[in-house]
């Protein structure tokens, strides 16, 4: 069985820029022999974090379990079992969209943060065992998105929680129309990253 590469598609738009690029990365990884899974967050039942911190109270090294019964547990387990990951989300109001942010907040169980400790949460496991590719898009030019939007920083936080180190990022700029017309250069860059991800997955 090949290495498993899991992609998170955090856009509301199926067939949009994020969906298209994440799929290109995954398909290129599959061509290198990887087993791929794509998770469309928009299709999943993801409740808001209630900040009860029940998932943060026990000091075990493994992720704390959330008290909410929805699809997040299954998604996180799938990501934990992956050999490599692809994280994709568009820019909305300077950062990732609300759908991706909601999912990120539900990842707080990767931290140990008991109520008696007023300081910042402590990451349970600092071991980096996976590789990741990060994908974001914006109506602004790609360079401005890299410089001023916070979406890549947020996606890097998600990767860190999952024990993954980014090996490449892809920013799709000037996404201003419902119909997606990826430049050949962007498509080829996505394919190169997918191939590299499959080759470096451990």
LOSE-994320 format. One record per residue (C-alpha): x, y, z; residue number from 1. Coordinates in nm, 2 decimals, always signed. Layout:
BEGIN
       X       Y       Z    n
       X       Y       Z  NUM
...
REM end
This chain:
BEGIN
       X       Y       Z    n
   +0.00   +0.00   +0.00    1
   +0.13   +0.35   -0.09    2
   +0.18   +0.64   +0.14    3
   -0.15   +0.81   +0.24    4
   -0.19   +1.17   +0.15    5
   -0.49   +1.35   +0.29    6
   -0.61   +1.69   +0.16    7
   -0.84   +1.93   +0.34    8
   -1.05   +2.15   +0.11    9
   -1.16   +2.44   +0.32   10
   -1.34   +2.64   +0.06   11
   -1.72   +2.68   +0.02   12
   -1.69   +2.66   -0.35   13
   -1.65   +2.31   -0.51   14
   -1.48   +2.35   -0.84   15
   -1.32   +2.67   -0.72   16
   -0.96   +2.77   -0.70   17
   -0.88   +2.59   -0.37   18
   -1.07   +2.28   -0.47   19
   -0.90   +2.27   -0.81   20
   -0.55   +2.32   -0.67   21
   -0.59   +2.08   -0.38   22
   -0.71   +1.82   -0.63   23
   -0.41   +1.88   -0.86   24
   -0.17   +1.83   -0.57   25
   -0.35   +1.51   -0.46   26
   -0.38   +1.37   -0.81   27
   +0.00   +1.42   -0.87   28
   +0.07   +1.24   -0.55   29
   -0.15   +0.96   -0.66   30
   +0.04   +0.93   -0.98   31
   +0.35   +0.87   -0.77   32
   +0.18   +0.58   -0.60   33
   +0.02   +0.75   -0.30   34
   -0.33   +0.67   -0.17   35
   -0.52   +0.99   -0.15   36
   -0.82   +1.12   +0.05   37
   -0.99   +1.46   +0.00   38
   -1.20   +1.60   +0.27   39
   -1.44   +1.88   +0.17   40
   -1.51   +2.06   +0.50   41
   -1.82   +2.22   +0.35   42
   -1.98   +1.87   +0.34   43
   -1.90   +1.79   +0.70   44
   -2.09   +1.86   +1.02   45
   -1.86   +2.08   +1.22   46
   -1.99   +2.25   +1.53   47
   -1.84   +2.56   +1.69   48
   -1.59   +2.51   +1.97   49
   -1.76   +2.60   +2.30   50
   -1.43   +2.68   +2.48   51
   -1.52   +2.43   +2.75   52
   -1.16   +2.30   +2.73   53
   -1.26   +1.95   +2.83   54
   -1.03   +1.82   +2.56   55
   -0.74   +2.00   +2.71   56
   -0.75   +1.88   +3.07   57
   -0.57   +1.55   +3.06   58
   -0.19   +1.55   +3.03   59
   -0.16   +1.25   +2.80   60
   +0.06   +1.30   +2.49   61
   -0.23   +1.20   +2.25   62
   -0.49   +1.45   +2.14   63
   -0.77   +1.52   +2.39   64
   -1.12   +1.41   +2.27   65
   -1.39   +1.67   +2.22   66
   -1.73   +1.64   +2.39   67
   -1.91   +1.74   +2.07   68
   -2.05   +1.46   +1.86   69
   -2.00   +1.56   +1.50   70
   -1.76   +1.48   +1.21   71
   -1.45   +1.65   +1.35   72
   -1.32   +1.34   +1.54   73
   -1.33   +1.14   +1.22   74
   -1.15   +1.41   +1.02   75
   -0.88   +1.45   +1.28   76
   -0.82   +1.08   +1.30   77
   -0.79   +1.06   +0.92   78
   -0.53   +1.34   +0.93   79
   -0.34   +1.18   +1.22   80
   -0.32   +0.85   +1.02   81
   -0.19   +1.03   +0.71   82
   +0.17   +1.02   +0.60   83
   +0.14   +1.37   +0.44   84
   -0.12   +1.64   +0.42   85
   -0.25   +1.92   +0.20   86
   -0.42   +2.21   +0.36   87
   -0.62   +2.45   +0.14   88
   -0.83   +2.75   +0.24   89
   -0.92   +3.09   +0.07   90
   -0.86   +3.43   +0.21   91
   -1.17   +3.60   +0.36   92
   -1.12   +3.93   +0.53   93
   -0.74   +3.89   +0.55   94
   -0.73   +3.54   +0.70   95
   -0.87   +3.19   +0.63   96
   -1.25   +3.17   +0.58   97
   -1.49   +3.10   +0.87   98
   -1.53   +2.73   +0.78   99
   -1.16   +2.66   +0.81  100
   -1.13   +2.87   +1.12  101
   -1.41   +2.68   +1.28  102
   -1.23   +2.36   +1.21  103
   -0.90   +2.50   +1.34  104
   -1.06   +2.60   +1.67  105
   -1.18   +2.24   +1.72  106
   -0.81   +2.13   +1.70  107
   -0.74   +2.27   +2.05  108
   -0.73   +1.92   +2.19  109
   -0.38   +1.89   +2.05  110
   -0.28   +2.12   +2.34  111
   -0.27   +2.06   +2.72  112
   -0.43   +2.35   +2.89  113
   -0.59   +2.27   +3.23  114
   -0.80   +2.54   +3.40  115
   -0.55   +2.58   +3.69  116
   -0.28   +2.69   +3.44  117
   -0.35   +3.05   +3.34  118
   -0.06   +3.07   +3.09  119
   -0.08   +2.97   +2.73  120
   -0.16   +2.62   +2.61  121
   +0.12   +2.37   +2.57  122
   +0.14   +2.16   +2.26  123
   +0.11   +1.79   +2.35  124
   +0.35   +1.66   +2.09  125
   +0.63   +1.85   +1.93  126
   +0.74   +1.57   +1.70  127
   +0.72   +1.65   +1.33  128
   +0.67   +1.34   +1.13  129
   +0.47   +1.45   +0.83  130
   +0.52   +1.68   +0.53  131
   +0.26   +1.93   +0.42  132
   +0.16   +2.15   +0.13  133
   -0.03   +2.47   +0.20  134
   -0.27   +2.63   -0.05  135
   -0.45   +2.96   -0.03  136
   -0.62   +3.20   -0.28  137
   -0.73   +3.56   -0.29  138
   -0.88   +3.82   -0.52  139
   -0.56   +4.02   -0.45  140
   -0.24   +3.95   -0.64  141
   -0.04   +3.65   -0.51  142
   +0.25   +3.85   -0.39  143
   +0.03   +4.09   -0.19  144
   -0.15   +3.79   -0.04  145
   +0.18   +3.64   +0.07  146
   +0.29   +3.97   +0.23  147
   -0.03   +4.09   +0.40  148
   -0.29   +3.81   +0.44  149
   -0.26   +3.59   +0.74  150
   -0.40   +3.27   +0.58  151
   -0.06   +3.10   +0.53  152
   +0.03   +3.17   +0.89  153
   -0.30   +3.01   +1.00  154
   -0.24   +2.71   +0.78  155
   +0.11   +2.67   +0.92  156
   -0.05   +2.66   +1.26  157
   -0.28   +2.38   +1.15  158
   +0.01   +2.19   +1.01  159
   +0.21   +2.23   +1.33  160
   -0.07   +2.09   +1.54  161
   -0.08   +1.79   +1.31  162
   +0.29   +1.73   +1.34  163
   +0.36   +1.84   +0.98  164
   +0.63   +2.06   +0.83  165
   +0.54   +2.25   +0.51  166
   +0.76   +2.17   +0.21  167
   +0.59   +2.41   -0.02  168
   +0.31   +2.67   -0.04  169
   +0.10   +2.78   -0.34  170
   -0.08   +3.11   -0.35  171
   -0.34   +3.16   -0.62  172
   -0.39   +3.53   -0.67  173
   -0.65   +3.74   -0.87  174
   -0.93   +3.49   -0.81  175
   -1.22   +3.73   -0.90  176
   -1.46   +3.52   -1.09  177
   -1.69   +3.22   -1.00  178
   -1.54   +3.02   -1.29  179
   -1.18   +2.91   -1.23  180
   -0.92   +2.94   -1.50  181
   -0.60   +2.83   -1.35  182
   -0.29   +2.93   -1.53  183
   -0.07   +2.65   -1.67  184
   +0.21   +2.77   -1.44  185
   -0.01   +2.73   -1.13  186
   -0.13   +2.39   -1.24  187
   +0.22   +2.27   -1.30  188
   +0.34   +2.41   -0.97  189
   +0.06   +2.22   -0.79  190
   +0.16   +1.90   -0.97  191
   +0.52   +1.94   -0.88  192
   +0.43   +1.99   -0.51  193
   +0.21   +1.68   -0.52  194
   +0.49   +1.47   -0.66  195
   +0.74   +1.61   -0.41  196
   +0.49   +1.54   -0.13  197
   +0.45   +1.18   -0.22  198
   +0.83   +1.13   -0.26  199
   +0.90   +1.29   +0.08  200
   +0.62   +1.12   +0.28  201
   +0.75   +0.90   +0.55  202
REM end
